[in-house]
């Protein structure tokens, strides 16, 4: 039997290895109650970005939606995500990245059909 040491609660949550790489970029709120689970908050932000759901639909396992949003807003305004993206993209392995025409939709007129004049009534 294979042993898994990854503390992933939901599909798409950060693995231990991923979290260790980025944890130093995130800080909790200094106001209000102590902020103990920054990782769950970051996972909540990732869930919102991945699903495109409204903040109020955030599953409760990630915390209260308003608290997660406030931290997201703070991290966004202080440039945490931009800094993190730049740092992680420095040595990115682009082996598995590909763009092909299967993800592009063309307008029906681009298919090479004969052009006809305007439709006559």
Chimera marker file (.cmm) of the C-alpha trace (Angstrom):
<marker_set name="trace">
<marker id="1" x="0.000" y="0.000" z="0.000" r="1" g="1" b="0" radius="0.5"/>
<marker id="2" x="1.315" y="3.441" z="-0.917" r="1" g="1" b="0" radius="0.5"/>
<marker id="3" x="1.625" y="6.066" z="1.819" r="1" g="1" b="0" radius="0.5"/>
<marker id="4" x="0.515" y="9.627" z="1.168" r="1" g="1" b="0" radius="0.5"/>
<marker id="5" x="1.838" y="12.439" z="3.379" r="1" g="1" b="0" radius="0.5"/>
<marker id="6" x="-0.013" y="15.182" z="1.563" r="1" g="1" b="0" radius="0.5"/>
<marker id="7" x="-2.486" y="17.171" z="3.640" r="1" g="1" b="0" radius="0.5"/>
<marker id="8" x="-4.904" y="17.944" z="0.822" r="1" g="1" b="0" radius="0.5"/>
<marker id="9" x="-8.516" y="18.368" z="1.871" r="1" g="1" b="0" radius="0.5"/>
<marker id="10" x="-10.124" y="19.138" z="-1.493" r="1" g="1" b="0" radius="0.5"/>
<marker id="11" x="-9.067" y="18.355" z="-5.034" r="1" g="1" b="0" radius="0.5"/>
<marker id="12" x="-7.050" y="21.341" z="-6.213" r="1" g="1" b="0" radius="0.5"/>
<marker id="13" x="-5.752" y="22.305" z="-2.758" r="1" g="1" b="0" radius="0.5"/>
<marker id="14" x="-2.044" y="22.918" z="-2.357" r="1" g="1" b="0" radius="0.5"/>
<marker id="15" x="0.135" y="19.907" z="-1.576" r="1" g="1" b="0" radius="0.5"/>
<marker id="16" x="2.670" y="20.117" z="1.258" r="1" g="1" b="0" radius="0.5"/>
<marker id="17" x="5.474" y="20.601" z="-1.261" r="1" g="1" b="0" radius="0.5"/>
<marker id="18" x="3.636" y="23.417" z="-3.057" r="1" g="1" b="0" radius="0.5"/>
<marker id="19" x="2.753" y="25.121" z="0.203" r="1" g="1" b="0" radius="0.5"/>
<marker id="20" x="6.365" y="25.012" z="1.431" r="1" g="1" b="0" radius="0.5"/>
<marker id="21" x="7.470" y="26.793" z="-1.753" r="1" g="1" b="0" radius="0.5"/>
<marker id="22" x="5.067" y="29.721" z="-1.315" r="1" g="1" b="0" radius="0.5"/>
<marker id="23" x="4.279" y="29.983" z="2.400" r="1" g="1" b="0" radius="0.5"/>
<marker id="24" x="6.783" y="32.788" z="3.061" r="1" g="1" b="0" radius="0.5"/>
<marker id="25" x="4.881" y="35.115" z="0.692" r="1" g="1" b="0" radius="0.5"/>
<marker id="26" x="1.695" y="35.094" z="2.757" r="1" g="1" b="0" radius="0.5"/>
<marker id="27" x="0.988" y="36.685" z="6.097" r="1" g="1" b="0" radius="0.5"/>
<marker id="28" x="-2.141" y="36.671" z="8.170" r="1" g="1" b="0" radius="0.5"/>
<marker id="29" x="-4.182" y="39.619" z="9.286" r="1" g="1" b="0" radius="0.5"/>
<marker id="30" x="-2.729" y="41.515" z="12.226" r="1" g="1" b="0" radius="0.5"/>
<marker id="31" x="-6.161" y="42.802" z="13.246" r="1" g="1" b="0" radius="0.5"/>
<marker id="32" x="-8.811" y="40.850" z="15.107" r="1" g="1" b="0" radius="0.5"/>
<marker id="33" x="-8.463" y="37.193" z="16.010" r="1" g="1" b="0" radius="0.5"/>
<marker id="34" x="-5.151" y="35.394" z="15.433" r="1" g="1" b="0" radius="0.5"/>
<marker id="35" x="-4.798" y="34.077" z="11.921" r="1" g="1" b="0" radius="0.5"/>
<marker id="36" x="-3.665" y="30.476" z="12.263" r="1" g="1" b="0" radius="0.5"/>
<marker id="37" x="-4.504" y="28.809" z="8.988" r="1" g="1" b="0" radius="0.5"/>
<marker id="38" x="-3.097" y="30.895" z="6.163" r="1" g="1" b="0" radius="0.5"/>
<marker id="39" x="-2.844" y="27.786" z="3.983" r="1" g="1" b="0" radius="0.5"/>
<marker id="40" x="-6.603" y="27.142" z="4.124" r="1" g="1" b="0" radius="0.5"/>
<marker id="41" x="-7.239" y="30.786" z="3.255" r="1" g="1" b="0" radius="0.5"/>
<marker id="42" x="-4.919" y="30.542" z="0.246" r="1" g="1" b="0" radius="0.5"/>
<marker id="43" x="-6.674" y="27.314" z="-0.764" r="1" g="1" b="0" radius="0.5"/>
<marker id="44" x="-9.979" y="29.193" z="-0.498" r="1" g="1" b="0" radius="0.5"/>
<marker id="45" x="-8.683" y="31.932" z="-2.789" r="1" g="1" b="0" radius="0.5"/>
<marker id="46" x="-7.521" y="29.289" z="-5.265" r="1" g="1" b="0" radius="0.5"/>
<marker id="47" x="-10.951" y="27.617" z="-5.109" r="1" g="1" b="0" radius="0.5"/>
<marker id="48" x="-12.659" y="30.909" z="-5.996" r="1" g="1" b="0" radius="0.5"/>
<marker id="49" x="-10.225" y="31.593" z="-8.845" r="1" g="1" b="0" radius="0.5"/>
<marker id="50" x="-10.539" y="28.042" z="-10.160" r="1" g="1" b="0" radius="0.5"/>
<marker id="51" x="-14.343" y="27.878" z="-10.078" r="1" g="1" b="0" radius="0.5"/>
<marker id="52" x="-15.282" y="31.485" z="-10.790" r="1" g="1" b="0" radius="0.5"/>
<marker id="53" x="-17.929" y="31.250" z="-8.063" r="1" g="1" b="0" radius="0.5"/>
<marker id="54" x="-19.070" y="34.284" z="-6.050" r="1" g="1" b="0" radius="0.5"/>
<marker id="55" x="-17.239" y="34.796" z="-2.757" r="1" g="1" b="0" radius="0.5"/>
<marker id="56" x="-20.385" y="33.998" z="-0.771" r="1" g="1" b="0" radius="0.5"/>
<marker id="57" x="-20.393" y="30.480" z="-2.273" r="1" g="1" b="0" radius="0.5"/>
<marker id="58" x="-16.979" y="29.625" z="-0.810" r="1" g="1" b="0" radius="0.5"/>
<marker id="59" x="-17.198" y="26.269" z="1.034" r="1" g="1" b="0" radius="0.5"/>
<marker id="60" x="-16.962" y="26.683" z="4.810" r="1" g="1" b="0" radius="0.5"/>
<marker id="61" x="-13.919" y="24.384" z="5.034" r="1" g="1" b="0" radius="0.5"/>
<marker id="62" x="-11.877" y="27.350" z="3.808" r="1" g="1" b="0" radius="0.5"/>
<marker id="63" x="-13.210" y="29.703" z="6.470" r="1" g="1" b="0" radius="0.5"/>
<marker id="64" x="-15.696" y="32.525" z="6.374" r="1" g="1" b="0" radius="0.5"/>
<marker id="65" x="-15.949" y="33.928" z="2.869" r="1" g="1" b="0" radius="0.5"/>
<marker id="66" x="-15.567" y="37.523" z="4.057" r="1" g="1" b="0" radius="0.5"/>
<marker id="67" x="-12.345" y="36.777" z="5.952" r="1" g="1" b="0" radius="0.5"/>
<marker id="68" x="-10.899" y="34.923" z="2.957" r="1" g="1" b="0" radius="0.5"/>
<marker id="69" x="-11.898" y="37.798" z="0.663" r="1" g="1" b="0" radius="0.5"/>
<marker id="70" x="-10.334" y="40.421" z="2.948" r="1" g="1" b="0" radius="0.5"/>
<marker id="71" x="-7.035" y="38.561" z="2.986" r="1" g="1" b="0" radius="0.5"/>
<marker id="72" x="-7.178" y="38.058" z="-0.781" r="1" g="1" b="0" radius="0.5"/>
<marker id="73" x="-7.824" y="41.774" z="-1.234" r="1" g="1" b="0" radius="0.5"/>
<marker id="74" x="-4.925" y="42.677" z="1.060" r="1" g="1" b="0" radius="0.5"/>
<marker id="75" x="-2.529" y="40.289" z="-0.698" r="1" g="1" b="0" radius="0.5"/>
<marker id="76" x="-3.636" y="41.559" z="-4.107" r="1" g="1" b="0" radius="0.5"/>
<marker id="77" x="-3.218" y="45.234" z="-3.193" r="1" g="1" b="0" radius="0.5"/>
<marker id="78" x="0.243" y="44.666" z="-1.681" r="1" g="1" b="0" radius="0.5"/>
<marker id="79" x="1.459" y="42.797" z="-4.776" r="1" g="1" b="0" radius="0.5"/>
<marker id="80" x="1.856" y="39.370" z="-3.175" r="1" g="1" b="0" radius="0.5"/>
<marker id="81" x="0.359" y="37.489" z="-6.130" r="1" g="1" b="0" radius="0.5"/>
<marker id="82" x="2.377" y="39.403" z="-8.722" r="1" g="1" b="0" radius="0.5"/>
<marker id="83" x="5.607" y="38.826" z="-6.798" r="1" g="1" b="0" radius="0.5"/>
<marker id="84" x="4.769" y="35.163" z="-6.337" r="1" g="1" b="0" radius="0.5"/>
<marker id="85" x="3.932" y="34.700" z="-10.019" r="1" g="1" b="0" radius="0.5"/>
<marker id="86" x="7.203" y="36.319" z="-11.118" r="1" g="1" b="0" radius="0.5"/>
<marker id="87" x="9.226" y="34.219" z="-8.688" r="1" g="1" b="0" radius="0.5"/>
<marker id="88" x="7.578" y="30.924" z="-9.649" r="1" g="1" b="0" radius="0.5"/>
<marker id="89" x="7.809" y="31.622" z="-13.378" r="1" g="1" b="0" radius="0.5"/>
<marker id="90" x="11.590" y="32.253" z="-13.273" r="1" g="1" b="0" radius="0.5"/>
<marker id="91" x="12.500" y="28.578" z="-13.574" r="1" g="1" b="0" radius="0.5"/>
<marker id="92" x="9.240" y="27.256" z="-14.957" r="1" g="1" b="0" radius="0.5"/>
<marker id="93" x="9.342" y="23.929" z="-16.742" r="1" g="1" b="0" radius="0.5"/>
<marker id="94" x="7.386" y="24.624" z="-19.918" r="1" g="1" b="0" radius="0.5"/>
<marker id="95" x="7.456" y="20.969" z="-21.028" r="1" g="1" b="0" radius="0.5"/>
<marker id="96" x="3.757" y="20.395" z="-20.444" r="1" g="1" b="0" radius="0.5"/>
<marker id="97" x="2.496" y="23.697" z="-21.825" r="1" g="1" b="0" radius="0.5"/>
<marker id="98" x="1.016" y="23.687" z="-25.279" r="1" g="1" b="0" radius="0.5"/>
<marker id="99" x="-1.348" y="25.815" z="-27.250" r="1" g="1" b="0" radius="0.5"/>
<marker id="100" x="-3.070" y="24.422" z="-30.282" r="1" g="1" b="0" radius="0.5"/>
<marker id="101" x="-6.075" y="25.229" z="-32.378" r="1" g="1" b="0" radius="0.5"/>
<marker id="102" x="-8.330" y="22.862" z="-30.436" r="1" g="1" b="0" radius="0.5"/>
<marker id="103" x="-8.889" y="25.598" z="-27.884" r="1" g="1" b="0" radius="0.5"/>
<marker id="104" x="-9.774" y="28.256" z="-30.452" r="1" g="1" b="0" radius="0.5"/>
<marker id="105" x="-13.193" y="28.779" z="-31.940" r="1" g="1" b="0" radius="0.5"/>
<marker id="106" x="-13.489" y="30.298" z="-35.369" r="1" g="1" b="0" radius="0.5"/>
<marker id="107" x="-16.445" y="32.233" z="-36.640" r="1" g="1" b="0" radius="0.5"/>
<marker id="108" x="-18.557" y="30.297" z="-39.135" r="1" g="1" b="0" radius="0.5"/>
<marker id="109" x="-17.504" y="32.662" z="-41.913" r="1" g="1" b="0" radius="0.5"/>
<marker id="110" x="-13.869" y="31.725" z="-41.432" r="1" g="1" b="0" radius="0.5"/>
<marker id="111" x="-14.535" y="28.170" z="-42.672" r="1" g="1" b="0" radius="0.5"/>
<marker id="112" x="-14.037" y="29.079" z="-46.321" r="1" g="1" b="0" radius="0.5"/>
<marker id="113" x="-17.661" y="29.139" z="-47.438" r="1" g="1" b="0" radius="0.5"/>
<marker id="114" x="-18.445" y="31.078" z="-50.574" r="1" g="1" b="0" radius="0.5"/>
<marker id="115" x="-19.278" y="34.647" z="-49.935" r="1" g="1" b="0" radius="0.5"/>
<marker id="116" x="-22.690" y="35.641" z="-51.121" r="1" g="1" b="0" radius="0.5"/>
<marker id="117" x="-24.180" y="39.028" z="-51.268" r="1" g="1" b="0" radius="0.5"/>
<marker id="118" x="-26.730" y="40.251" z="-48.763" r="1" g="1" b="0" radius="0.5"/>
<marker id="119" x="-29.775" y="38.041" z="-48.289" r="1" g="1" b="0" radius="0.5"/>
<marker id="120" x="-32.592" y="39.202" z="-50.540" r="1" g="1" b="0" radius="0.5"/>
<marker id="121" x="-36.126" y="39.319" z="-49.102" r="1" g="1" b="0" radius="0.5"/>
<link id1="1" id2="2" r="1" g="1" b="0" radius="0.2"/>
<link id1="2" id2="3" r="1" g="1" b="0" radius="0.2"/>
<link id1="3" id2="4" r="1" g="1" b="0" radius="0.2"/>
<link id1="4" id2="5" r="1" g="1" b="0" radius="0.2"/>
<link id1="5" id2="6" r="1" g="1" b="0" radius="0.2"/>
<link id1="6" id2="7" r="1" g="1" b="0" radius="0.2"/>
<link id1="7" id2="8" r="1" g="1" b="0" radius="0.2"/>
<link id1="8" id2="9" r="1" g="1" b="0" radius="0.2"/>
<link id1="9" id2="10" r="1" g="1" b="0" radius="0.2"/>
<link id1="10" id2="11" r="1" g="1" b="0" radius="0.2"/>
<link id1="11" id2="12" r="1" g="1" b="0" radius="0.2"/>
<link id1="12" id2="13" r="1" g="1" b="0" radius="0.2"/>
<link id1="13" id2="14" r="1" g="1" b="0" radius="0.2"/>
<link id1="14" id2="15" r="1" g="1" b="0" radius="0.2"/>
<link id1="15" id2="16" r="1" g="1" b="0" radius="0.2"/>
<link id1="16" id2="17" r="1" g="1" b="0" radius="0.2"/>
<link id1="17" id2="18" r="1" g="1" b="0" radius="0.2"/>
<link id1="18" id2="19" r="1" g="1" b="0" radius="0.2"/>
<link id1="19" id2="20" r="1" g="1" b="0" radius="0.2"/>
<link id1="20" id2="21" r="1" g="1" b="0" radius="0.2"/>
<link id1="21" id2="22" r="1" g="1" b="0" radius="0.2"/>
<link id1="22" id2="23" r="1" g="1" b="0" radius="0.2"/>
<link id1="23" id2="24" r="1" g="1" b="0" radius="0.2"/>
<link id1="24" id2="25" r="1" g="1" b="0" radius="0.2"/>
<link id1="25" id2="26" r="1" g="1" b="0" radius="0.2"/>
<link id1="26" id2="27" r="1" g="1" b="0" radius="0.2"/>
<link id1="27" id2="28" r="1" g="1" b="0" radius="0.2"/>
<link id1="28" id2="29" r="1" g="1" b="0" radius="0.2"/>
<link id1="29" id2="30" r="1" g="1" b="0" radius="0.2"/>
<link id1="30" id2="31" r="1" g="1" b="0" radius="0.2"/>
<link id1="31" id2="32" r="1" g="1" b="0" radius="0.2"/>
<link id1="32" id2="33" r="1" g="1" b="0" radius="0.2"/>
<link id1="33" id2="34" r="1" g="1" b="0" radius="0.2"/>
<link id1="34" id2="35" r="1" g="1" b="0" radius="0.2"/>
<link id1="35" id2="36" r="1" g="1" b="0" radius="0.2"/>
<link id1="36" id2="37" r="1" g="1" b="0" radius="0.2"/>
<link id1="37" id2="38" r="1" g="1" b="0" radius="0.2"/>
<link id1="38" id2="39" r="1" g="1" b="0" radius="0.2"/>
<link id1="39" id2="40" r="1" g="1" b="0" radius="0.2"/>
<link id1="40" id2="41" r="1" g="1" b="0" radius="0.2"/>
<link id1="41" id2="42" r="1" g="1" b="0" radius="0.2"/>
<link id1="42" id2="43" r="1" g="1" b="0" radius="0.2"/>
<link id1="43" id2="44" r="1" g="1" b="0" radius="0.2"/>
<link id1="44" id2="45" r="1" g="1" b="0" radius="0.2"/>
<link id1="45" id2="46" r="1" g="1" b="0" radius="0.2"/>
<link id1="46" id2="47" r="1" g="1" b="0" radius="0.2"/>
<link id1="47" id2="48" r="1" g="1" b="0" radius="0.2"/>
<link id1="48" id2="49" r="1" g="1" b="0" radius="0.2"/>
<link id1="49" id2="50" r="1" g="1" b="0" radius="0.2"/>
<link id1="50" id2="51" r="1" g="1" b="0" radius="0.2"/>
<link id1="51" id2="52" r="1" g="1" b="0" radius="0.2"/>
<link id1="52" id2="53" r="1" g="1" b="0" radius="0.2"/>
<link id1="53" id2="54" r="1" g="1" b="0" radius="0.2"/>
<link id1="54" id2="55" r="1" g="1" b="0" radius="0.2"/>
<link id1="55" id2="56" r="1" g="1" b="0" radius="0.2"/>
<link id1="56" id2="57" r="1" g="1" b="0" radius="0.2"/>
<link id1="57" id2="58" r="1" g="1" b="0" radius="0.2"/>
<link id1="58" id2="59" r="1" g="1" b="0" radius="0.2"/>
<link id1="59" id2="60" r="1" g="1" b="0" radius="0.2"/>
<link id1="60" id2="61" r="1" g="1" b="0" radius="0.2"/>
<link id1="61" id2="62" r="1" g="1" b="0" radius="0.2"/>
<link id1="62" id2="63" r="1" g="1" b="0" radius="0.2"/>
<link id1="63" id2="64" r="1" g="1" b="0" radius="0.2"/>
<link id1="64" id2="65" r="1" g="1" b="0" radius="0.2"/>
<link id1="65" id2="66" r="1" g="1" b="0" radius="0.2"/>
<link id1="66" id2="67" r="1" g="1" b="0" radius="0.2"/>
<link id1="67" id2="68" r="1" g="1" b="0" radius="0.2"/>
<link id1="68" id2="69" r="1" g="1" b="0" radius="0.2"/>
<link id1="69" id2="70" r="1" g="1" b="0" radius="0.2"/>
<link id1="70" id2="71" r="1" g="1" b="0" radius="0.2"/>
<link id1="71" id2="72" r="1" g="1" b="0" radius="0.2"/>
<link id1="72" id2="73" r="1" g="1" b="0" radius="0.2"/>
<link id1="73" id2="74" r="1" g="1" b="0" radius="0.2"/>
<link id1="74" id2="75" r="1" g="1" b="0" radius="0.2"/>
<link id1="75" id2="76" r="1" g="1" b="0" radius="0.2"/>
<link id1="76" id2="77" r="1" g="1" b="0" radius="0.2"/>
<link id1="77" id2="78" r="1" g="1" b="0" radius="0.2"/>
<link id1="78" id2="79" r="1" g="1" b="0" radius="0.2"/>
<link id1="79" id2="80" r="1" g="1" b="0" radius="0.2"/>
<link id1="80" id2="81" r="1" g="1" b="0" radius="0.2"/>
<link id1="81" id2="82" r="1" g="1" b="0" radius="0.2"/>
<link id1="82" id2="83" r="1" g="1" b="0" radius="0.2"/>
<link id1="83" id2="84" r="1" g="1" b="0" radius="0.2"/>
<link id1="84" id2="85" r="1" g="1" b="0" radius="0.2"/>
<link id1="85" id2="86" r="1" g="1" b="0" radius="0.2"/>
<link id1="86" id2="87" r="1" g="1" b="0" radius="0.2"/>
<link id1="87" id2="88" r="1" g="1" b="0" radius="0.2"/>
<link id1="88" id2="89" r="1" g="1" b="0" radius="0.2"/>
<link id1="89" id2="90" r="1" g="1" b="0" radius="0.2"/>
<link id1="90" id2="91" r="1" g="1" b="0" radius="0.2"/>
<link id1="91" id2="92" r="1" g="1" b="0" radius="0.2"/>
<link id1="92" id2="93" r="1" g="1" b="0" radius="0.2"/>
<link id1="93" id2="94" r="1" g="1" b="0" radius="0.2"/>
<link id1="94" id2="95" r="1" g="1" b="0" radius="0.2"/>
<link id1="95" id2="96" r="1" g="1" b="0" radius="0.2"/>
<link id1="96" id2="97" r="1" g="1" b="0" radius="0.2"/>
<link id1="97" id2="98" r="1" g="1" b="0" radius="0.2"/>
<link id1="98" id2="99" r="1" g="1" b="0" radius="0.2"/>
<link id1="99" id2="100" r="1" g="1" b="0" radius="0.2"/>
<link id1="100" id2="101" r="1" g="1" b="0" radius="0.2"/>
<link id1="101" id2="102" r="1" g="1" b="0" radius="0.2"/>
<link id1="102" id2="103" r="1" g="1" b="0" radius="0.2"/>
<link id1="103" id2="104" r="1" g="1" b="0" radius="0.2"/>
<link id1="104" id2="105" r="1" g="1" b="0" radius="0.2"/>
<link id1="105" id2="106" r="1" g="1" b="0" radius="0.2"/>
<link id1="106" id2="107" r="1" g="1" b="0" radius="0.2"/>
<link id1="107" id2="108" r="1" g="1" b="0" radius="0.2"/>
<link id1="108" id2="109" r="1" g="1" b="0" radius="0.2"/>
<link id1="109" id2="110" r="1" g="1" b="0" radius="0.2"/>
<link id1="110" id2="111" r="1" g="1" b="0" radius="0.2"/>
<link id1="111" id2="112" r="1" g="1" b="0" radius="0.2"/>
<link id1="112" id2="113" r="1" g="1" b="0" radius="0.2"/>
<link id1="113" id2="114" r="1" g="1" b="0" radius="0.2"/>
<link id1="114" id2="115" r="1" g="1" b="0" radius="0.2"/>
<link id1="115" id2="116" r="1" g="1" b="0" radius="0.2"/>
<link id1="116" id2="117" r="1" g="1" b="0" radius="0.2"/>
<link id1="117" id2="118" r="1" g="1" b="0" radius="0.2"/>
<link id1="118" id2="119" r="1" g="1" b="0" radius="0.2"/>
<link id1="119" id2="120" r="1" g="1" b="0" radius="0.2"/>
<link id1="120" id2="121" r="1" g="1" b="0" radius="0.2"/>
</marker_set>
